[in-house]
């Protein structure tokens, strides 16, 4: 990955305590998996920022390499990669996600 792309990704991740790389926007998700993440974060009342990977091919490919995770969406909390849609659903259903987010945002 080019250094410029990596720097852009790191800047995005660090621009918000909760950051989501997704297809579409939080107001208009462009795939079901991205919509799942948006619905979960909204139901928890979390404030978060997003980046539409469909708008930038370098970021779309680069984020997969950066995280070593092959799919979109990708959720970062305080700079740490948490997972994608399936992982967030599991964490949400177990109550682990709310706890993790509240602890991360309180620190």
Buried (B, 14 or more C-beta within 10 A) or exposed (E): EEEEBEEBBEEBBEEBBBBBBBBBBBEEBBBEBBBBBBBBBEEBEBEBEBBBBBEBEBBBEBBBEBBEBEEBBBBBBBEEBBBBBEBBBEBBEEEEBBEBBEEBEEE
